């Protein structure tokens, strides 16, 4: 998982809360060693399964509105307009949303 040190330090703080840090299926799989080295509580990290019916944007909205996440990490393939909308929704739910480079190769 190729993410910035700044994001990792934010996730370290957010992972200390009694809520989940959720990664969408379109994000690279979280790297346990990288997360642990950044003091991120790995037991609070979940990578969601892909949905057959919902878009990534819809999945992020549902994850935020569930109230169970301190942060949602999604791919930066989401249109900028939608990224802005998701940040607004997240703010209303005391959640943070981050956008990272999506999976390069979904098929192994």
N, C-alpha and C positions, 0 to 999 in steps of 0.2 A: 504494500500500500504506500503510495507516494503522496504524502501530505506534509504540509509545512510544520515547522516547530511551533509556530504561533497557534495553529489549529490544535496540535497535540497538547499544548499547555492549557488551552481553553477546555478541551475535552477532559483533561485531568481534573480540573476544578468541577466541571459539570458531572463527572462520573462519581463524585463523592456524595451527591444528593441521592435520596431514596427513590430515584426514578431511572428509567432506561436511557441509554444513548443508543439510538436506532440508526442503522445503516440501511439504505435501500438496496435492493438486489442489483441495481445498476452500478453500484459503487464497487471498487475492488474489495475483496475479502479483507477484513481487518487482520493485521499481522499481530499475533499475540505478543511476540517478543518486543516489537516496536511499541505497542501500547503499554506493556508492563514497564519497559525502560523509561517511559514518560510518566510513570506513576498514575496510570489510568486504571481504575478498578475494572478489570476485565469481566468480572461476574455481572456487571451492569451493562455490558455491550451485547446487542443483538443485531444480527444481520437478517433482515426480513426476506422472506421468500418472494420470488416474482409472482405477480398476479396475472391471471388469465383475462380478467375483466377490467381492471383499473389501470390507468396510466400512472407513471411515477409521480406526477403532480398530485393526482387524487390520493395516492397512497400517503404522500407526505402530509396532505391536509388531514386525512383520517388519523395519522400518527400524532400530529400536533394536537388535534381536537380531543384525542383520547384522554389527555391530561396525565398520561403515564410516562412521558418522555421529558427529560431535561434538555435533550438535543436530538436533532434529526440530521443525519448526514446524507445528502443526495448527490446525484451526478450533476456536473455543470452543463450537461446536455439540455437541461431545462431552460427554456427561453428566458431571457433577461427580464421580460415583463412579468412572467410567472414567478421568477425568483424573488422579485420585489414584493409581489402579492404574498408569497409564502412567508417572507420575513415579517410582513405586517401581521399576518395571522399568528405566527409564532410569538410575536411580541405580546399579543392579547392573551396568550395562554402561558406566559412566563416560560417560554421554551426558546431555544436558539436553533437556527437552521443554518447549515453550512453546505457549500457546494464544492465538490472535488472532481478531479478528472475521472470520468467514468471508466469502466472496464475496457481495456483495449481489445481483449480477445475473450469473448464469452464462451467459446467452445474449446475445450482442452483436448 
